[in-house]
Amino acid sequence: VWERSNTTSVPDNFRAALSLSALPSTSLLTLYQGWMDVIVSFQAWRVTGAFALPRSPLQAEARREALATLAQLDAEVTRLRSEASRTTQVARRADINVALKRLRKARAAAEANL
């Protein structure tokens, strides 16, 4: 996934969000889910530059789906760029450029869900 932030640092509130006292503790499952939400929020921060925990389970699920979509789109962009560098046909390069524009638009839509 394309990253906008400096990967050597972490957001200020990330460590605090990982502490046991900050996580839900009604059961082991809710604790685990809380940790997963923090990790997914960290992954979203690496893309958007903004760290925020999900406000609801639906938002957490949408964020996980958006990150999965971004990974798929980035893989497809990489594949198409590689193909474009190998092809010599002008018409095929034009088709690839159109596909890349479509993928950029889809990526922006997925990033909006983070």
C-alpha positions in Angstrom: 0.0 0.0 0.0 1.3 3.4 -0.9 2.4 5.2 2.2 2.2 9.0 2.8 3.9 9.2 6.2 7.4 8.6 7.5 7.5 4.9 8.5 10.2 5.4 11.2 7.8 7.3 13.5 4.5 6.5 15.0 1.5 8.8 15.7 1.6 10.2 19.2 -1.6 8.5 20.4 -0.8 5.1 18.9 1.2 3.8 21.9 -1.5 5.0 24.3 -4.2 3.3 22.2 -2.3 0.0 22.5 -2.2 0.0 26.3 -4.4 -2.5 28.1 -6.2 0.2 30.1 -7.3 1.9 26.8 -8.7 -1.3 25.3 -12.1 -2.9 25.9 -11.8 -5.7 28.4 -15.2 -7.3 28.7 -13.8 -10.5 27.2 -10.7 -11.8 25.5 -12.5 -11.4 22.1 -13.2 -7.7 22.7 -9.6 -7.2 23.8 -8.3 -8.9 20.7 -10.7 -6.9 18.5 -9.6 -3.7 20.2 -6.0 -4.5 19.4 -6.9 -5.3 15.8 -8.7 -2.0 15.5 -5.6 -0.2 16.7 -3.4 -2.0 14.2 -5.8 -1.3 11.3 -6.0 2.3 12.4 -2.2 2.4 12.3 -2.2 1.0 8.8 -4.8 3.6 7.8 -2.5 6.3 9.3 0.3 5.1 7.1 -1.8 5.9 4.1 -3.7 9.0 5.2 -1.4 10.5 7.8 -4.3 10.7 10.3 -4.5 8.2 13.2 -8.0 7.7 14.6 -9.7 4.7 16.1 -13.0 3.5 14.6 -16.1 4.9 16.2 -18.1 1.7 15.5 -17.7 -1.9 14.4 -19.1 -0.9 11.0 -16.5 1.8 10.6 -13.8 -0.7 11.6 -15.0 -3.2 9.0 -15.2 -0.6 6.3 -11.6 0.5 7.1 -10.4 -3.2 6.9 -12.2 -3.6 3.6 -10.8 -0.3 2.3 -7.2 -1.3 3.2 -7.7 -4.7 1.4 -9.0 -2.9 -1.6 -6.1 -0.5 -1.6 -3.6 -3.4 -1.5 -5.4 -5.0 -4.5 -5.4 -1.8 -6.4 -1.8 -1.1 -5.7 -0.8 -4.6 -6.9 -2.8 -4.1 -10.1 -1.1 -0.7 -10.7 2.3 -2.3 -10.2 1.4 -5.0 -12.7 0.1 -2.6 -15.3 3.1 -0.3 -15.0 5.4 -3.3 -15.5 3.4 -4.3 -18.5 3.5 -0.8 -19.9 7.3 -0.7 -19.6 7.6 -4.0 -21.6 5.1 -3.3 -24.3 6.0 -1.5 -27.5 2.5 -1.2 -29.0 1.2 2.3 -28.7 -2.4 1.2 -28.6 -1.7 -1.2 -25.7 0.1 1.6 -23.8 -2.9 3.9 -24.3 -5.2 1.1 -22.9 -2.9 0.7 -19.9 -2.9 4.4 -19.3 -6.8 4.4 -19.3 -6.8 1.5 -16.9 -4.3 3.3 -14.6 -6.5 6.4 -14.5 -9.5 4.2 -13.6 -7.4 2.5 -10.8 -6.3 5.9 -9.4 -10.0 7.0 -9.2 -10.9 3.7 -7.5 -8.0 4.1 -5.1 -9.1 7.6 -4.2 -12.6 6.3 -3.4 -11.2 3.5 -1.3 -8.9 5.9 0.5 -11.9 8.1 1.4 -13.2 5.1 3.4 -10.2 5.2 5.7 
